[in-house]
Each structure stands twice: as structure tokens, then as C-alpha cells.
Amino acid sequence: MNAVASSLPEPEPTAGSGAADSTTSKRETIMSTEIRTATYASSIGNAQAASSLTLKSTAELLARVLIASLFLLSGAGKIGAYTATAGYMASVGVPGAILPMVIATEVLGSLAIILGWKTRVVAFLLAGFTLLTGVLFHNNFADQVQMIMFMKNVSIAGAFLLLTVNGAGPISLDNKSC
């Protein structure tokens, strides 16, 4: 019995007055109202949970697209400016011969993140790649622009580590059962 129904006083029935029937009717009404209120509240909670799941899923997909688009565009840009990129890499002591591997890492890694395929592994590898490129190409901390670029790489690596821990979310190839 609930607290409201149990707190109602029990009237003493009198012969032929129907007081016992009246008390029972009040209790049933109160209990029925509480059950309907609880059911309604429960359905609202379920609707909010369903809508937040949709919002969460959409936000996770959007976040993957936003973070990976940087790498997709960068990889495509390296293809278009292959010679200049190889020259820049050589100027900081990185052999231009590994440029195809860099392009493949950026393009294929970003597509895997966007699609949500092997997200945890790819995100972990891209976090390492991002930190490595920050150390190799943005290590002049006396230059404020280079320091900001390095910190940008550290921040992106942090986002990839979040993907590593949390996965791609429901809207992904990782979540599809084959």
C-alpha cells in the first residue's frame, strides 16, 4: 500500500451508512491516479531517453566527421602538392619517401573514422600519428604559431584517445552485426 493511501484515516463504519464503501472507493481512486501518473512519468522518461540517444548518436557521428575531415583534406592536399610536401618533409629531416604512407594513413584513417570501422584501433593509431607529427613538424616552441600548432595536435590526439576509449557509437560500421 502506498504512503498516501495508508495515511487516510479509517472511518468507523456505521450500520447502513456505506462509509466503508466510500473509504475503499477513495483509496482506489488515489491508487489509480498514482499508477497513471507513474506510468505517464515513465513514458516521458523513456521518450527523453530515446531522443537523447538519437541526439547522442548523431553528435558522435558529427564529431567523427569533423575530426576526420581535417585528415581527409590534408591527405588529399598532399596528393595535389606531392613534390612540395616531400620537399617540406625533407627540410625537417623526414624522408620524402614515406609520403605515400603518410597520405594513406591520413586518407584511409579518416575514412575509417568517418565510417566507424575499426574505430578504436584506428583512433589509437591516429592519436600516435598526430603526436608524432606535432613533435616532428611543430617543435619550435619559441615561435608562438608553432606552439599553437603543436597544442592543436595534442588536442586532436586527445579527441582520438576519447574515440579509442568510447568507440564510434551506434551509427557506425563497428556497431553493425554481420
NUVOKE-765987 format. One line per field, with one value per atom (N, C-alpha, C, CB): residue number from 1; residue in three letters; atom name; x, y, z. Coordinates in steps of 0.2 Angstrom, whole numbers, plus 5000, padded with zeros to 4 digits. Atoms other than C-alpha are relative to their C-alpha. Glycine has a CB too. Example, Ala and Ser with C-alpha at 12.3 -4.5 7.8 and 13.67 -1.06 7.14 Angstrom:
BEGIN
nr <- c(1	1	1	1	2	2	2	2)
rest <- c(Ala	Ala	Ala	Ala	Ser	Ser	Ser	Ser)
atom <- c(N	CA	C	CB	N	CA	C	CB)
u <- c(5004	5062	5004	4995	4996	5068	4996	5002)
v <- c(4994	4978	5006	5000	4994	4995	5005	5002)
w <- c(5000	5039	5000	5006	4999	5036	5003	4993)
END
This chain:
BEGIN
nr <- c(1	1	1	1	2	2	2	2	3	3	3	3	4	4	4	4	5	5	5	5	6	6	6	6	7	7	7	7	8	8	8	8	9	9	9	9	10	10	10	10	11	11	11	11	12	12	12	12	13	13	13	13	14	14	14	14	15	15	15	15	16	16	16	16	17	17	17	17	18	18	18	18	19	19	19	19	20	20	20	20	21	21	21	21	22	22	22	22	23	23	23	23	24	24	24	24	25	25	25	25	26	26	26	26	27	27	27	27	28	28	28	28	29	29	29	29	30	30	30	30	31	31	31	31	32	32	32	32	33	33	33	33	34	34	34	34	35	35	35	35	36	36	36	36	37	37	37	37	38	38	38	38	39	39	39	39	40	40	40	40	41	41	41	41	42	42	42	42	43	43	43	43	44	44	44	44	45	45	45	45	46	46	46	46	47	47	47	47	48	48	48	48	49	49	49	49	50	50	50	50	51	51	51	51	52	52	52	52	53	53	53	53	54	54	54	54	55	55	55	55	56	56	56	56	57	57	57	57	58	58	58	58	59	59	59	59	60	60	60	60	61	61	61	61	62	62	62	62	63	63	63	63	64	64	64	64	65	65	65	65	66	66	66	66	67	67	67	67	68	68	68	68	69	69	69	69	70	70	70	70	71	71	71	71	72	72	72	72	73	73	73	73	74	74	74	74	75	75	75	75	76	76	76	76	77	77	77	77	78	78	78	78	79	79	79	79	80	80	80	80	81	81	81	81	82	82	82	82	83	83	83	83	84	84	84	84	85	85	85	85	86	86	86	86	87	87	87	87	88	88	88	88	89	89	89	89	90	90	90	90	91	91	91	91	92	92	92	92	93	93	93	93	94	94	94	94	95	95	95	95	96	96	96	96	97	97	97	97	98	98	98	98	99	99	99	99	100	100	100	100	101	101	101	101	102	102	102	102	103	103	103	103	104	104	104	104	105	105	105	105	106	106	106	106	107	107	107	107	108	108	108	108	109	109	109	109	110	110	110	110	111	111	111	111	112	112	112	112	113	113	113	113	114	114	114	114	115	115	115	115	116	116	116	116	117	117	117	117	118	118	118	118	119	119	119	119	120	120	120	120	121	121	121	121	122	122	122	122	123	123	123	123	124	124	124	124	125	125	125	125	126	126	126	126	127	127	127	127	128	128	128	128	129	129	129	129	130	130	130	130	131	131	131	131	132	132	132	132	133	133	133	133	134	134	134	134	135	135	135	135	136	136	136	136	137	137	137	137	138	138	138	138	139	139	139	139	140	140	140	140	141	141	141	141	142	142	142	142	143	143	143	143	144	144	144	144	145	145	145	145	146	146	146	146	147	147	147	147	148	148	148	148	149	149	149	149	150	150	150	150	151	151	151	151	152	152	152	152	153	153	153	153	154	154	154	154	155	155	155	155	156	156	156	156	157	157	157	157	158	158	158	158	159	159	159	159	160	160	160	160	161	161	161	161	162	162	162	162	163	163	163	163	164	164	164	164	165	165	165	165	166	166	166	166	167	167	167	167	168	168	168	168	169	169	169	169	170	170	170	170	171	171	171	171	172	172	172	172	173	173	173	173	174	174	174	174	175	175	175	175	176	176	176	176	177	177	177	177	178	178	178	178)
rest <- c(Met	Met	Met	Met	Asn	Asn	Asn	Asn	Ala	Ala	Ala	Ala	Val	Val	Val	Val	Ala	Ala	Ala	Ala	Ser	Ser	Ser	Ser	Ser	Ser	Ser	Ser	Leu	Leu	Leu	Leu	Pro	Pro	Pro	Pro	Glu	Glu	Glu	Glu	Pro	Pro	Pro	Pro	Glu	Glu	Glu	Glu	Pro	Pro	Pro	Pro	Thr	Thr	Thr	Thr	Ala	Ala	Ala	Ala	Gly	Gly	Gly	Gly	Ser	Ser	Ser	Ser	Gly	Gly	Gly	Gly	Ala	Ala	Ala	Ala	Ala	Ala	Ala	Ala	Asp	Asp	Asp	Asp	Ser	Ser	Ser	Ser	Thr	Thr	Thr	Thr	Thr	Thr	Thr	Thr	Ser	Ser	Ser	Ser	Lys	Lys	Lys	Lys	Arg	Arg	Arg	Arg	Glu	Glu	Glu	Glu	Thr	Thr	Thr	Thr	Ile	Ile	Ile	Ile	Met	Met	Met	Met	Ser	Ser	Ser	Ser	Thr	Thr	Thr	Thr	Glu	Glu	Glu	Glu	Ile	Ile	Ile	Ile	Arg	Arg	Arg	Arg	Thr	Thr	Thr	Thr	Ala	Ala	Ala	Ala	Thr	Thr	Thr	Thr	Tyr	Tyr	Tyr	Tyr	Ala	Ala	Ala	Ala	Ser	Ser	Ser	Ser	Ser	Ser	Ser	Ser	Ile	Ile	Ile	Ile	Gly	Gly	Gly	Gly	Asn	Asn	Asn	Asn	Ala	Ala	Ala	Ala	Gln	Gln	Gln	Gln	Ala	Ala	Ala	Ala	Ala	Ala	Ala	Ala	Ser	Ser	Ser	Ser	Ser	Ser	Ser	Ser	Leu	Leu	Leu	Leu	Thr	Thr	Thr	Thr	Leu	Leu	Leu	Leu	Lys	Lys	Lys	Lys	Ser	Ser	Ser	Ser	Thr	Thr	Thr	Thr	Ala	Ala	Ala	Ala	Glu	Glu	Glu	Glu	Leu	Leu	Leu	Leu	Leu	Leu	Leu	Leu	Ala	Ala	Ala	Ala	Arg	Arg	Arg	Arg	Val	Val	Val	Val	Leu	Leu	Leu	Leu	Ile	Ile	Ile	Ile	Ala	Ala	Ala	Ala	Ser	Ser	Ser	Ser	Leu	Leu	Leu	Leu	Phe	Phe	Phe	Phe	Leu	Leu	Leu	Leu	Leu	Leu	Leu	Leu	Ser	Ser	Ser	Ser	Gly	Gly	Gly	Gly	Ala	Ala	Ala	Ala	Gly	Gly	Gly	Gly	Lys	Lys	Lys	Lys	Ile	Ile	Ile	Ile	Gly	Gly	Gly	Gly	Ala	Ala	Ala	Ala	Tyr	Tyr	Tyr	Tyr	Thr	Thr	Thr	Thr	Ala	Ala	Ala	Ala	Thr	Thr	Thr	Thr	Ala	Ala	Ala	Ala	Gly	Gly	Gly	Gly	Tyr	Tyr	Tyr	Tyr	Met	Met	Met	Met	Ala	Ala	Ala	Ala	Ser	Ser	Ser	Ser	Val	Val	Val	Val	Gly	Gly	Gly	Gly	Val	Val	Val	Val	Pro	Pro	Pro	Pro	Gly	Gly	Gly	Gly	Ala	Ala	Ala	Ala	Ile	Ile	Ile	Ile	Leu	Leu	Leu	Leu	Pro	Pro	Pro	Pro	Met	Met	Met	Met	Val	Val	Val	Val	Ile	Ile	Ile	Ile	Ala	Ala	Ala	Ala	Thr	Thr	Thr	Thr	Glu	Glu	Glu	Glu	Val	Val	Val	Val	Leu	Leu	Leu	Leu	Gly	Gly	Gly	Gly	Ser	Ser	Ser	Ser	Leu	Leu	Leu	Leu	Ala	Ala	Ala	Ala	Ile	Ile	Ile	Ile	Ile	Ile	Ile	Ile	Leu	Leu	Leu	Leu	Gly	Gly	Gly	Gly	Trp	Trp	Trp	Trp	Lys	Lys	Lys	Lys	Thr	Thr	Thr	Thr	Arg	Arg	Arg	Arg	Val	Val	Val	Val	Val	Val	Val	Val	Ala	Ala	Ala	Ala	Phe	Phe	Phe	Phe	Leu	Leu	Leu	Leu	Leu	Leu	Leu	Leu	Ala	Ala	Ala	Ala	Gly	Gly	Gly	Gly	Phe	Phe	Phe	Phe	Thr	Thr	Thr	Thr	Leu	Leu	Leu	Leu	Leu	Leu	Leu	Leu	Thr	Thr	Thr	Thr	Gly	Gly	Gly	Gly	Val	Val	Val	Val	Leu	Leu	Leu	Leu	Phe	Phe	Phe	Phe	His	His	His	His	Asn	Asn	Asn	Asn	Asn	Asn	Asn	Asn	Phe	Phe	Phe	Phe	Ala	Ala	Ala	Ala	Asp	Asp	Asp	Asp	Gln	Gln	Gln	Gln	Val	Val	Val	Val	Gln	Gln	Gln	Gln	Met	Met	Met	Met	Ile	Ile	Ile	Ile	Met	Met	Met	Met	Phe	Phe	Phe	Phe	Met	Met	Met	Met	Lys	Lys	Lys	Lys	Asn	Asn	Asn	Asn	Val	Val	Val	Val	Ser	Ser	Ser	Ser	Ile	Ile	Ile	Ile	Ala	Ala	Ala	Ala	Gly	Gly	Gly	Gly	Ala	Ala	Ala	Ala	Phe	Phe	Phe	Phe	Leu	Leu	Leu	Leu	Leu	Leu	Leu	Leu	Leu	Leu	Leu	Leu	Thr	Thr	Thr	Thr	Val	Val	Val	Val	Asn	Asn	Asn	Asn	Gly	Gly	Gly	Gly	Ala	Ala	Ala	Ala	Gly	Gly	Gly	Gly	Pro	Pro	Pro	Pro	Ile	Ile	Ile	Ile	Ser	Ser	Ser	Ser	Leu	Leu	Leu	Leu	Asp	Asp	Asp	Asp	Asn	Asn	Asn	Asn	Lys	Lys	Lys	Lys	Ser	Ser	Ser	Ser	Cys	Cys	Cys	Cys)
atom <- c(N	CA	C	CB	N	CA	C	CB	N	CA	C	CB	N	CA	C	CB	N	CA	C	CB	N	CA	C	CB	N	CA	C	CB	N	CA	C	CB	N	CA	C	CB	N	CA	C	CB	N	CA	C	CB	N	CA	C	CB	N	CA	C	CB	N	CA	C	CB	N	CA	C	CB	N	CA	C	CB	N	CA	C	CB	N	CA	C	CB	N	CA	C	CB	N	CA	C	CB	N	CA	C	CB	N	CA	C	CB	N	CA	C	CB	N	CA	C	CB	N	CA	C	CB	N	CA	C	CB	N	CA	C	CB	N	CA	C	CB	N	CA	C	CB	N	CA	C	CB	N	CA	C	CB	N	CA	C	CB	N	CA	C	CB	N	CA	C	CB	N	CA	C	CB	N	CA	C	CB	N	CA	C	CB	N	CA	C	CB	N	CA	C	CB	N	CA	C	CB	N	CA	C	CB	N	CA	C	CB	N	CA	C	CB	N	CA	C	CB	N	CA	C	CB	N	CA	C	CB	N	CA	C	CB	N	CA	C	CB	N	CA	C	CB	N	CA	C	CB	N	CA	C	CB	N	CA	C	CB	N	CA	C	CB	N	CA	C	CB	N	CA	C	CB	N	CA	C	CB	N	CA	C	CB	N	CA	C	CB	N	CA	C	CB	N	CA	C	CB	N	CA	C	CB	N	CA	C	CB	N	CA	C	CB	N	CA	C	CB	N	CA	C	CB	N	CA	C	CB	N	CA	C	CB	N	CA	C	CB	N	CA	C	CB	N	CA	C	CB	N	CA	C	CB	N	CA	C	CB	N	CA	C	CB	N	CA	C	CB	N	CA	C	CB	N	CA	C	CB	N	CA	C	CB	N	CA	C	CB	N	CA	C	CB	N	CA	C	CB	N	CA	C	CB	N	CA	C	CB	N	CA	C	CB	N	CA	C	CB	N	CA	C	CB	N	CA	C	CB	N	CA	C	CB	N	CA	C	CB	N	CA	C	CB	N	CA	C	CB	N	CA	C	CB	N	CA	C	CB	N	CA	C	CB	N	CA	C	CB	N	CA	C	CB	N	CA	C	CB	N	CA	C	CB	N	CA	C	CB	N	CA	C	CB	N	CA	C	CB	N	CA	C	CB	N	CA	C	CB	N	CA	C	CB	N	CA	C	CB	N	CA	C	CB	N	CA	C	CB	N	CA	C	CB	N	CA	C	CB	N	CA	C	CB	N	CA	C	CB	N	CA	C	CB	N	CA	C	CB	N	CA	C	CB	N	CA	C	CB	N	CA	C	CB	N	CA	C	CB	N	CA	C	CB	N	CA	C	CB	N	CA	C	CB	N	CA	C	CB	N	CA	C	CB	N	CA	C	CB	N	CA	C	CB	N	CA	C	CB	N	CA	C	CB	N	CA	C	CB	N	CA	C	CB	N	CA	C	CB	N	CA	C	CB	N	CA	C	CB	N	CA	C	CB	N	CA	C	CB	N	CA	C	CB	N	CA	C	CB	N	CA	C	CB	N	CA	C	CB	N	CA	C	CB	N	CA	C	CB	N	CA	C	CB	N	CA	C	CB	N	CA	C	CB	N	CA	C	CB	N	CA	C	CB	N	CA	C	CB	N	CA	C	CB	N	CA	C	CB	N	CA	C	CB	N	CA	C	CB	N	CA	C	CB	N	CA	C	CB	N	CA	C	CB	N	CA	C	CB	N	CA	C	CB	N	CA	C	CB	N	CA	C	CB	N	CA	C	CB	N	CA	C	CB	N	CA	C	CB	N	CA	C	CB	N	CA	C	CB	N	CA	C	CB	N	CA	C	CB	N	CA	C	CB	N	CA	C	CB	N	CA	C	CB	N	CA	C	CB	N	CA	C	CB	N	CA	C	CB	N	CA	C	CB	N	CA	C	CB	N	CA	C	CB	N	CA	C	CB	N	CA	C	CB	N	CA	C	CB	N	CA	C	CB	N	CA	C	CB	N	CA	C	CB	N	CA	C	CB)
u <- c(5004	5000	5004	4995	4995	5007	4999	4998	5000	5010	4994	5006	5006	4995	4994	4999	5005	4983	5000	4999	5000	4989	5000	5007	5000	4989	4992	5004	5007	4970	4997	4996	5002	4961	4994	4997	5005	4950	4993	5002	5006	4932	4997	4995	5003	4922	4993	4999	5006	4908	4994	5000	5006	4891	4995	4997	5005	4876	4996	4996	5004	4869	5002	4993	4998	4879	5004	5004	4996	4891	5006	4996	4994	4906	5006	5001	4995	4917	5001	4999	5000	4912	5003	4993	4998	4916	5008	4997	4993	4934	5003	5001	4997	4938	5000	4996	5001	4932	5006	4993	4995	4944	5007	4999	4993	4959	5001	5000	4999	4956	5001	4993	4999	4954	5007	4995	4994	4970	5006	5002	4995	4980	5000	4998	5001	4973	5004	4993	4997	4979	5007	4997	4993	4996	5003	5002	4997	4998	5000	4995	5000	4993	5005	4993	4994	5005	5006	4999	4994	5019	5001	5000	5000	5015	5002	4994	4999	5014	5008	4995	4993	5031	5005	5001	4995	5039	5000	4997	5000	5033	5004	4993	4996	5040	5008	4998	4993	5057	5002	5001	4997	5058	5000	4995	5000	5054	5006	4993	4994	5068	5006	5000	4994	5080	5001	4999	4999	5076	5002	4993	4998	5078	5007	4995	4993	5094	5005	5001	4995	5101	5000	4996	4999	5097	5004	4993	4996	5105	5007	4998	4993	5120	5003	5000	4997	5122	5001	4994	4999	5120	5007	4994	4994	5133	5006	4999	4994	5145	5002	4999	4998	5144	5003	4993	4997	5146	5007	4995	4993	5161	5005	5000	4995	5169	5001	4997	4999	5166	5004	4993	4996	5173	5007	4997	4993	5189	5003	5001	4997	5192	5001	4996	4999	5189	5006	4994	4993	5205	5005	5002	4995	5215	4998	5000	5002	5205	5002	4992	4998	5208	5007	4997	4993	5226	5003	5002	4998	5229	4999	4997	5001	5221	5004	4992	4995	5231	5007	5000	4993	5247	5000	5002	5000	5242	5001	4994	5000	5239	5007	4995	4993	5256	5005	4999	4995	5266	5007	4999	4993	5283	5001	5002	4999	5281	5000	4995	5000	5276	5006	4993	4994	5290	5006	5002	4995	5302	5000	5000	5001	5295	5002	4993	4999	5296	5008	4997	4992	5315	5003	5002	4997	5318	5000	4997	5000	5314	5003	4993	4996	5324	4995	5002	5004	5309	5001	4993	4999	5312	4994	5003	5006	5300	4998	5002	5002	5300	4994	5006	5006	5287	4994	5002	5006	5275	4994	5001	5006	5264	4997	5002	5003	5262	4997	5006	5003	5258	4993	5004	5006	5245	4995	5001	5005	5237	4998	5004	5002	5237	4995	5006	5005	5228	4993	5003	5007	5215	4997	5002	5003	5212	4998	5004	5002	5212	4994	5006	5006	5200	4994	5001	5006	5188	4998	5001	5001	5189	4996	5006	5003	5185	4993	5004	5007	5170	4995	5001	5004	5163	4999	5002	5000	5166	5002	4993	4997	5176	5006	5001	4994	5189	5002	5006	4999	5187	5005	4993	4996	5196	5007	4998	4993	5212	5002	5000	4998	5212	5001	4995	4999	5209	5006	4994	4994	5223	5006	5001	4994	5235	5000	4999	5000	5230	5002	4993	4998	5232	5008	4997	4993	5250	5003	5002	4998	5252	5000	4996	5001	5246	5005	4993	4994	5258	5006	5000	4994	5272	5001	5001	4999	5269	5000	4994	4999	5267	5007	4995	4993	5284	5005	5002	4996	5292	5000	4999	5001	5285	4998	4994	5002	5280	5003	4992	4996	5294	5004	5005	4997	5300	4995	5001	5005	5291	5002	5001	4999	5299	4996	5008	5005	5288	4993	5001	5007	5270	4996	4997	5004	5262	5002	5001	4998	5272	4998	5008	5003	5267	4993	5002	5007	5249	4999	4997	5000	5251	5001	5004	4998	5259	4994	5006	5005	5245	4994	4998	5006	5232	5001	5000	4999	5240	4999	5007	5001	5240	4992	5003	5007	5221	4997	4997	5003	5217	5002	5003	4999	5226	4996	5008	5004	5216	4993	4999	5006	5200	5000	4998	5000	5206	5001	5007	5000	5210	4993	5005	5007	5192	4996	4996	5003	5187	5002	5001	4997	5199	4996	5007	5004	5190	4993	5001	5007	5172	4997	4997	5003	5171	4996	4996	5003	5162	4993	5000	5007	5144	4996	4999	5005	5128	5000	4994	5000	5129	5007	4998	4993	5145	5000	5005	4999	5151	5002	5005	4998	5158	4994	5004	5006	5140	4996	4996	5004	5133	5002	5001	4998	5132	4999	4995	5000	5137	4998	5007)
v <- c(4994	5000	5006	5000	4994	5017	5005	5004	4996	5031	5005	5005	4996	5042	4996	5003	5004	5028	4998	4994	5003	5022	5006	4997	4994	5040	5002	5005	4998	5041	4997	4998	5003	5038	4995	5006	5005	5023	5002	4993	4998	5029	4994	5004	5006	5018	4999	5001	5001	5010	5000	4994	5000	5013	4996	5007	5005	5001	5004	4997	4998	5005	5007	5001	4994	5021	5000	5004	5001	5014	5004	5003	4996	5023	4995	5002	5004	5008	4999	4992	5000	5008	5006	4999	4994	5026	5001	5006	5000	5024	4996	4997	5004	5010	5003	4993	4996	5020	5006	5003	4994	5035	4997	5004	5003	5023	4998	4994	5002	5015	5006	4996	4994	5032	5003	5006	4998	5038	4996	5001	5005	5022	5000	4993	5000	5023	5006	4999	4994	5041	5000	5006	5001	5037	4995	4998	5005	5022	5004	4994	4996	5033	5005	5003	4995	5047	4997	5004	5003	5035	4997	4994	5002	5027	5005	4996	4994	5044	5002	5005	4998	5049	4995	5001	5005	5033	5001	4993	5000	5035	5007	5000	4994	5053	4999	5006	5001	5047	4995	4996	5005	5033	5004	4995	4996	5046	5005	5004	4995	5058	4996	5003	5004	5043	4998	4994	5002	5038	5006	4998	4994	5056	5002	5006	4998	5059	4995	5000	5004	5043	5002	4993	4998	5049	5006	5002	4994	5066	4998	5005	5002	5057	4996	4995	5004	5045	5005	4995	4995	5060	5004	5004	4996	5070	4996	5003	5004	5056	4999	4993	5000	5054	5006	4998	4993	5073	5001	5005	4999	5073	4996	4998	5004	5059	5003	4993	4996	5068	5006	5001	4994	5084	4999	5004	5001	5077	4997	4996	5004	5065	5005	4994	4996	5079	5003	5005	4996	5088	4995	5001	5005	5072	4998	4994	5002	5068	5006	4999	4994	5086	5000	5006	4999	5086	4994	4999	5005	5069	5002	4993	4998	5075	5006	5002	4994	5091	4998	5005	5003	5081	4997	4995	5003	5072	5005	4995	4994	5088	5004	5005	4997	5095	4996	5006	5005	5080	5002	4994	4998	5087	5005	5003	4995	5102	4997	5006	5003	5091	4996	4996	5004	5079	5004	4996	4995	5094	5003	5006	4997	5101	4994	5002	5005	5084	4999	4993	5000	5083	5005	4999	4994	5100	5000	5007	5000	5095	4993	5000	5006	5078	4994	5000	5006	5066	4998	5002	5002	5056	5001	4993	4999	5061	4993	5005	5006	5043	4997	4995	5003	5039	5004	5000	4996	5052	4996	5005	5005	5038	4997	4995	5003	5030	5005	4997	4995	5047	5001	5006	4999	5050	4995	5001	5005	5033	5000	4993	5000	5035	5005	5002	4995	5051	4999	5007	5001	5047	4994	4999	5006	5029	5000	4994	4999	5033	5004	5002	4996	5047	4997	5007	5003	5037	4994	4996	5005	5023	5003	4996	4997	5035	5003	5006	4998	5043	4994	5004	5006	5026	4996	4995	5003	5020	4993	5000	5006	5005	4999	4998	5001	4998	5006	4997	4993	5015	5000	5002	4999	5011	4999	4994	5001	5004	5006	4993	4995	5017	5007	5001	4994	5031	5000	5001	5001	5025	5001	4993	4999	5024	5008	4996	4993	5042	5004	5002	4996	5049	5000	4997	5001	5042	5004	4993	4996	5049	5007	4998	4993	5066	5003	5001	4998	5067	5000	4995	5001	5061	5006	4994	4995	5074	5007	5001	4994	5088	5001	5000	5000	5083	5002	4994	5000	5082	5007	4995	4995	5097	5007	4999	4994	5109	5001	5001	5001	5108	5007	4995	4994	5126	5004	5005	4997	5132	5007	4996	4993	5149	5004	5002	4997	5153	4998	4997	5001	5156	4996	5007	5004	5149	4993	5003	5007	5133	4997	4999	5003	5131	4999	5005	5000	5134	4993	5006	5006	5121	4993	5000	5005	5109	4998	5001	5001	5111	4998	5007	5002	5109	4992	5003	5007	5092	4996	4999	5004	5087	5000	5004	5000	5092	4995	5007	5004	5082	4992	5001	5006	5067	4998	5000	5001	5069	4998	5006	5002	5068	4993	5005	5007	5052	4995	4999	5004	5045	4999	5002	5001	5048	4995	5007	5005	5039	4993	5001	5006	5025	4997	5000	5003	5023	4999	5005	5000	5026	4997	5007	5003	5019	5005	4994	4995	5026	5001	4996	4998	5025	4995	5007	5004	5017	5001	5001	4999	5025	4999	5007	5002	5015	4993	5001	5007	5000	4995	5000	5004	4994	4997	5004	5002	4993	4996	5006	5005	4983	4993	5002	5007	4965	4996	4996	5004	4954	4993	5001)
w <- c(5000	5000	5000	5006	5000	4996	5006	4994	4995	5008	5001	5000	5000	5003	5002	4993	4998	5004	5007	4995	4993	5021	5005	5001	4996	5028	5001	4998	4999	5026	5006	4993	4994	5042	4998	5005	5001	5043	5004	5003	4996	5047	5003	4995	4997	5058	4996	5008	5004	5048	5005	4996	4996	5054	4996	5001	5004	5050	4995	5006	5006	5033	4998	5002	5003	5030	4994	5006	5006	5017	5001	4994	4999	5025	4998	5007	5002	5022	4992	5003	5008	5003	4998	4997	5002	5002	5001	5005	4999	5010	4995	5007	5005	4998	4994	5000	5006	4984	4999	4999	5000	4989	4999	5006	5000	4991	4993	5005	5007	4974	4995	4998	5004	4966	5000	5001	4999	4974	4997	5007	5003	4969	4993	5003	5007	4952	4997	4998	5002	4950	5000	5004	5000	4956	4995	5007	5006	4944	4994	5000	5006	4930	4999	4998	5000	4935	4999	5007	5001	4937	4993	5005	5007	4920	4995	4998	5004	4912	5001	5001	4999	4920	4997	5008	5003	4915	4992	5002	5007	4897	4997	4997	5001	4897	5000	5004	4999	4904	4994	5006	5006	4890	4994	4999	5006	4876	5001	5000	5000	4883	4999	5007	5001	4884	4993	5004	5007	4866	4996	4997	5004	4860	5001	5001	4999	4869	4997	5008	5003	4862	4993	5000	5006	4845	4999	4997	5000	4849	5001	5005	4999	4856	4994	5006	5006	4841	4995	4998	5005	4829	5002	4999	4998	4839	4999	5007	5001	4839	4993	5003	5007	4820	4998	4996	5002	4818	5002	5002	4997	4829	4996	5008	5004	4819	4994	4999	5006	4803	5001	4997	4999	4810	5001	5005	4998	4817	4994	5006	5005	4802	4994	4998	5006	4789	4999	5000	5000	4794	4996	5007	5003	4789	4993	5005	5006	4774	4995	4999	5004	4767	4999	5002	5000	4772	4996	5007	5004	4764	4992	5001	5007	4748	4997	4999	5002	4748	4999	5006	5001	4750	4993	5005	5007	4734	4995	4999	5004	4725	5000	5001	4999	4731	5002	5005	4998	4732	5000	4995	5000	4727	5005	4993	4995	4738	5007	5000	4993	4753	5001	5000	4999	4750	5002	4994	4998	4750	5007	4995	4993	4766	5005	5001	4996	4774	5001	4998	5000	4769	5003	4993	4997	4775	5008	4998	4993	4793	5002	5003	4998	4792	4999	5006	5001	4787	4993	5002	5007	4771	4996	5000	5005	4757	4998	4995	5002	4753	5004	5000	4996	4767	4999	5007	5001	4760	4997	4994	5001	4752	5006	4995	4993	4769	5004	5004	4997	4776	4997	5000	5004	4763	5001	4992	4999	4765	5008	4999	4993	4784	5001	5005	4999	4783	4996	4997	5004	4769	5003	4993	4998	4774	5008	4999	4993	4793	5001	5004	4999	4791	4997	4996	5003	4780	5005	4994	4994	4794	5006	5002	4995	4807	4998	5003	5003	4797	5000	4994	5001	4793	5007	4995	4994	4811	4999	5003	5001	4805	5004	4993	4996	4817	5004	4996	4997	4826	5006	5002	4994	4842	4998	5005	5002	4834	4995	4996	5005	4820	5004	4994	4996	4833	5004	5004	4997	4843	4996	5004	5005	4828	4998	4994	5002	4823	5005	4997	4994	4840	5000	5007	5000	4839	4994	5000	5006	4821	5001	4994	4999	4827	5005	5002	4995	4842	4996	5006	5003	4831	4995	4996	5004	4818	5003	4995	4996	4831	5002	5006	4998	4838	4994	5004	5006	4821	4996	4995	5005	4812	5004	4996	4997	4826	5007	5002	4994	4839	5001	4999	4999	4838	5005	4994	4996	4854	5002	5007	4999	4854	4995	4998	5005	4839	5002	4993	4998	4845	4996	5002	5005	4829	5001	4993	5000	4830	5007	5000	4993	4849	4999	5005	5001	4844	4996	4997	5005	4830	5004	4994	4996	4842	5005	5004	4995	4855	4996	5004	5004	4841	4999	4993	5001	4838	5006	4997	4994	4856	5001	5006	4999	4857	4995	4998	5005	4841	5003	4993	4997	4849	5006	5002	4995	4864	4998	5005	5003	4854	4997	4994	5002	4846	5006	4995	4994	4863	5003	5005	4998	4868	4995	5000	5005	4852	5002	4993	4999	4857	5006	5002	4994	4874	4999	5006	5001	4869	4994	5001	5006	4852	4996	5002	5005	4837	5002	4993	4999	4844	4996	4999	5003	4837	4992	5003	5007	4820	4997	4998	5002	4814	4997	5005	5002	4805	5006	4994	4994	4821	5004	5005	4997	4828	4996	5002	5004	4814	5001	4992	4999	4817	4993	5005	5007	4802	5001	4997)
END
